[in-house]
Amino acid sequence: MISRRLLRIKIMQILFAYFKTEGSSLNKFESQLFFSINKSYDLYHYLLLLITEIADYASARIEIAKQKRIPTSEDLDPNTRFINNRLIHQIRNNESLQKYINEHKLSWVNDPGLIKKLYEDLTGSDYYRQYMKLPGQEYEEDKKFVINIYDSVIAQNNDLIQTLEEQSIFWNDEFEFVINMITKTLKLFQSGQHDHASLMPLYKNDEDKDFVKQLFRKVIIKRDEYLELIREYTQNWDIERIAFIDVLIMEMAIAEVLEFPSIPVKVTFNEYLELAKYYSTNKSSFFINGILDKIFEKLKKENKIKKHGRGLIGEV
């Protein structure tokens, strides 16, 4: 499922566009927000498919080598451990993956050069050579190897990242998150599942989907209220001169701490500081830290932060 952190990033990006566009329609940008999230799910399936494309390329190379005019003994009796990897077979035949790929028309057919480069990066690695020398073909070793490919080859390939960014503007920031989703998925695969292994759902639950909608709307509807709080603690600053993204991050944090009683204040605080570190400057993150700390303390004293639910007794 799409993590809460990635959901926050998506909300922030669409809110940024909303506030920077004159005559913005809330419904239009809300639709764009959910479209953006769905594109992340496309990427999840698209990258899952990628390992099968690399294996198919390896298989094609083996067949071509056998057709040489004077094939070597290695050409005629190749090491097929990689192309016979049991986890890759599971991924290739997974019913959920194939259904999604077919319905959304996702394919790597237009990127043969990229597939070749990924294959070359893989076969040039030490862990590939070690894997190919293993005795027998144990499922857990196959799984460990494929996960290593995602972590060490696919996740590190700049050509792949550039290709994805060119294909969709919605794939600029989630590559690392999606790779993490895939490795978590593969760790749950078992040898007896065949083609029925479960893939991650788009949302963990209905609560996550509601979180997206409500946070997006609250920041827009109650923006004046949140800005007034920010102004109160930035009296020595002209709020119009504070970086727009810094103000937006603080607005989202305030909305979340006020409007979502099941999310601990500490979680909200830490999540938005992480966003500030990534999307703003180091100085901005320290600035945001100080302002939010004062705002949250004020809201607590005024008993405006209401938290309830499991593990949240005494939260405020």
Legacy VTK file of the C-alpha trace (Angstrom):
# vtk DataFile Version 3.0
C-alpha trace
ASCII
DATASET POLYDATA
POINTS 316 float
0.000 0.000 0.000
1.034 3.589 -0.537
2.698 4.822 2.670
1.316 7.746 4.637
4.544 9.650 3.950
4.097 9.347 0.192
0.445 10.334 0.568
1.533 13.482 2.405
3.995 14.273 -0.377
1.287 13.861 -3.007
-1.089 16.095 -1.056
1.621 18.735 -0.646
2.421 18.734 -4.381
-1.196 19.138 -5.448
-1.868 21.783 -2.786
1.153 23.705 -4.067
-0.293 23.622 -7.595
-3.770 24.532 -6.305
-2.612 27.632 -4.433
-0.391 28.745 -7.316
-3.208 28.510 -9.881
-5.687 31.373 -10.187
-9.340 30.392 -10.156
-8.517 26.903 -8.874
-11.301 24.335 -8.654
-11.115 22.213 -5.511
-12.839 19.270 -7.184
-10.551 19.419 -10.205
-7.385 19.380 -8.101
-8.797 16.728 -5.790
-9.328 14.506 -8.836
-5.761 15.224 -9.892
-4.566 14.234 -6.421
-6.198 10.819 -6.586
-4.986 10.376 -10.167
-1.440 11.067 -8.937
-1.789 8.427 -6.215
-3.107 5.908 -8.730
-0.051 6.599 -10.899
2.140 5.511 -7.983
0.254 2.214 -7.998
0.894 1.942 -11.729
4.610 2.345 -11.019
4.452 -0.399 -8.389
3.147 -2.892 -10.950
5.365 -1.543 -13.733
8.526 -2.089 -11.702
7.364 -5.513 -10.543
7.109 -6.447 -14.223
10.648 -5.203 -14.865
12.460 -8.185 -13.316
10.642 -10.548 -15.685
11.765 -8.431 -18.649
15.394 -8.703 -17.542
15.038 -12.472 -17.163
13.413 -12.725 -20.602
16.324 -10.784 -22.092
18.744 -13.244 -20.462
16.741 -16.164 -21.868
16.814 -14.664 -25.376
20.596 -14.279 -25.161
20.945 -17.955 -24.268
18.850 -18.994 -27.278
20.856 -16.757 -29.616
24.122 -18.223 -28.309
22.892 -21.745 -29.067
22.342 -20.731 -32.691
25.943 -19.672 -33.234
27.680 -21.264 -36.188
30.292 -22.672 -33.854
28.795 -22.600 -30.349
31.001 -23.164 -27.319
30.298 -25.798 -24.707
29.029 -23.003 -22.460
26.677 -21.847 -25.240
25.254 -25.344 -25.560
25.050 -26.011 -21.821
24.414 -22.588 -20.248
23.855 -21.809 -16.583
20.085 -21.243 -16.398
19.834 -20.506 -12.679
18.789 -16.879 -13.251
16.148 -17.545 -15.896
14.791 -20.440 -13.797
14.549 -18.327 -10.660
11.370 -19.519 -8.958
10.401 -16.121 -7.559
10.688 -14.547 -11.016
8.389 -17.262 -12.356
5.916 -16.448 -9.589
6.010 -12.760 -10.464
5.616 -13.432 -14.196
2.574 -15.667 -13.636
0.993 -13.693 -10.816
-2.680 -13.308 -11.647
-3.117 -9.945 -9.939
-0.062 -8.485 -11.666
-1.045 -9.759 -15.109
-4.603 -8.494 -14.724
-3.404 -5.016 -13.723
-0.734 -4.858 -16.438
-3.238 -5.840 -19.129
-5.945 -3.459 -17.922
-3.555 -0.483 -17.697
-1.514 -1.409 -20.779
1.858 -1.251 -19.041
4.824 -2.568 -21.022
8.610 -2.226 -21.346
8.533 -3.050 -25.067
9.759 0.432 -26.021
12.814 0.299 -23.757
15.074 -2.513 -25.007
18.227 -0.472 -24.439
17.313 0.055 -20.795
16.609 -3.661 -20.276
20.006 -4.491 -21.779
21.750 -1.975 -19.513
20.062 -3.375 -16.407
21.045 -6.905 -17.448
24.655 -5.843 -17.945
24.723 -4.101 -14.565
23.307 -7.234 -12.970
25.666 -9.735 -14.606
28.642 -7.531 -13.774
27.936 -7.688 -10.045
29.693 -9.946 -7.549
26.463 -11.168 -5.999
25.212 -12.305 -9.425
28.352 -14.397 -9.922
28.025 -15.821 -6.413
24.354 -16.642 -6.971
25.060 -18.413 -10.256
27.597 -20.688 -8.514
25.226 -21.856 -5.769
24.488 -25.589 -5.606
20.840 -26.552 -6.166
18.047 -24.004 -6.527
16.477 -23.152 -3.191
13.451 -20.845 -3.115
14.771 -18.654 -0.298
18.029 -18.082 -2.173
16.028 -17.158 -5.284
13.962 -14.697 -3.254
17.003 -13.130 -1.603
18.629 -12.698 -5.013
15.631 -10.956 -6.599
15.222 -8.591 -3.655
18.925 -7.791 -3.975
18.397 -6.947 -7.659
15.743 -4.385 -6.732
17.870 -2.881 -3.967
21.250 -2.890 -5.707
20.597 -2.714 -9.461
17.136 -1.373 -10.204
17.069 1.191 -7.374
20.526 2.501 -8.311
20.086 2.843 -12.079
19.974 6.509 -13.092
18.944 5.682 -16.668
15.860 3.936 -15.312
14.990 6.851 -13.041
15.340 9.294 -15.940
13.195 7.101 -18.188
10.429 6.971 -15.591
10.521 10.724 -15.037
10.163 11.254 -18.782
7.163 8.930 -18.914
5.190 10.617 -16.151
5.543 13.809 -14.129
3.878 11.899 -11.283
6.848 9.529 -11.012
9.423 12.148 -10.012
9.408 11.606 -6.249
8.111 8.139 -5.476
10.705 5.814 -6.999
12.358 5.025 -3.668
8.992 4.554 -1.934
7.774 2.161 -4.640
10.978 0.097 -4.556
10.405 -0.251 -0.819
6.822 -1.401 -1.475
8.097 -4.028 -3.901
10.740 -5.452 -1.570
8.133 -5.673 1.210
5.806 -7.480 -1.193
8.444 -9.986 -2.299
9.460 -10.802 1.265
5.894 -12.035 1.825
5.914 -14.367 -1.194
6.004 -18.085 -0.333
7.001 -21.050 -2.489
3.586 -22.726 -2.338
1.606 -19.701 -3.519
2.338 -20.238 -7.217
0.462 -17.535 -9.181
-1.862 -16.485 -6.330
0.528 -14.510 -4.121
-1.025 -11.286 -2.857
0.169 -7.887 -4.006
-0.177 -4.779 -1.889
-3.478 -2.892 -2.079
-3.441 0.758 -3.138
-4.462 1.923 0.352
-3.853 0.163 3.635
-7.542 0.728 4.483
-10.422 3.144 3.931
-9.000 5.352 6.664
-5.947 6.128 4.509
-8.104 7.142 1.558
-10.201 9.365 3.812
-6.989 10.849 5.236
-5.996 12.020 1.740
-9.338 13.642 1.014
-9.797 15.273 4.397
-6.272 16.649 4.755
-6.367 18.119 1.254
-9.731 19.777 1.870
-9.018 21.015 5.405
-5.872 22.863 4.323
-7.878 24.665 1.635
-11.048 25.348 3.609
-9.339 26.429 6.858
-6.289 28.073 5.337
-6.996 31.520 6.779
-7.247 30.053 10.279
-3.948 28.188 9.923
-2.186 31.210 8.425
-3.281 33.339 11.362
-1.615 30.876 13.734
1.577 30.980 11.690
1.547 34.807 11.606
1.231 34.903 15.396
4.578 33.153 15.791
6.384 34.794 12.886
5.802 38.396 13.974
9.367 39.350 13.165
8.927 37.968 9.661
6.892 39.118 6.693
4.908 35.933 6.031
4.827 36.796 2.334
8.632 36.563 2.328
8.759 33.132 3.986
9.250 30.406 1.387
5.837 29.302 0.112
6.678 25.619 0.581
7.647 26.255 4.223
4.300 27.899 4.925
2.458 25.075 3.150
4.265 22.411 5.179
3.277 24.204 8.394
-0.342 24.547 7.240
-0.516 20.814 6.557
1.016 19.984 9.932
-1.480 22.219 11.750
-4.395 20.719 9.828
-3.251 17.200 10.610
-2.719 17.768 14.316
-6.125 19.436 14.679
-8.278 17.356 12.365
-7.012 13.777 12.835
-7.517 12.601 16.431
-5.992 9.144 15.820
-2.579 10.462 14.685
-0.150 11.242 17.552
1.208 14.792 17.656
4.768 13.447 17.658
4.146 11.497 14.458
2.744 14.563 12.701
5.599 16.738 13.952
8.301 14.326 12.776
6.674 13.644 9.407
6.522 17.285 8.401
10.047 17.981 9.592
11.162 15.182 7.264
9.241 16.796 4.392
10.920 20.113 5.182
14.385 18.499 5.091
13.691 16.987 1.677
11.716 19.751 -0.043
13.152 22.840 1.585
16.510 23.877 3.084
18.277 22.841 6.279
17.649 26.304 7.691
13.968 25.992 6.799
13.629 22.732 8.708
15.035 24.359 11.865
12.739 27.360 11.328
9.666 25.142 10.830
10.650 23.071 13.860
10.650 26.131 16.089
7.395 27.610 14.780
5.428 24.339 14.883
6.685 23.595 18.384
5.270 26.921 19.615
1.996 26.530 17.700
1.389 22.993 18.984
2.174 24.089 22.541
-0.386 26.910 22.245
-3.035 24.542 20.836
-2.421 22.075 23.653
-2.815 24.765 26.314
-6.062 25.880 24.696
-7.229 22.247 24.674
-7.790 22.371 20.914
-5.840 19.199 20.168
-8.115 16.229 20.788
-6.523 12.789 20.543
-8.196 9.482 21.186
-7.823 5.883 20.227
-5.548 2.984 21.026
-2.223 4.066 22.510
-3.139 7.765 22.568
-4.273 8.116 26.178
-2.281 10.951 27.694
-1.019 12.037 24.279
-1.734 15.665 25.012
LINES 1 317
316 0 1 2 3 4 5 6 7 8 9 10 11 12 13 14 15 16 17 18 19 20 21 22 23 24 25 26 27 28 29 30 31 32 33 34 35 36 37 38 39 40 41 42 43 44 45 46 47 48 49 50 51 52 53 54 55 56 57 58 59 60 61 62 63 64 65 66 67 68 69 70 71 72 73 74 75 76 77 78 79 80 81 82 83 84 85 86 87 88 89 90 91 92 93 94 95 96 97 98 99 100 101 102 103 104 105 106 107 108 109 110 111 112 113 114 115 116 117 118 119 120 121 122 123 124 125 126 127 128 129 130 131 132 133 134 135 136 137 138 139 140 141 142 143 144 145 146 147 148 149 150 151 152 153 154 155 156 157 158 159 160 161 162 163 164 165 166 167 168 169 170 171 172 173 174 175 176 177 178 179 180 181 182 183 184 185 186 187 188 189 190 191 192 193 194 195 196 197 198 199 200 201 202 203 204 205 206 207 208 209 210 211 212 213 214 215 216 217 218 219 220 221 222 223 224 225 226 227 228 229 230 231 232 233 234 235 236 237 238 239 240 241 242 243 244 245 246 247 248 249 250 251 252 253 254 255 256 257 258 259 260 261 262 263 264 265 266 267 268 269 270 271 272 273 274 275 276 277 278 279 280 281 282 283 284 285 286 287 288 289 290 291 292 293 294 295 296 297 298 299 300 301 302 303 304 305 306 307 308 309 310 311 312 313 314 315
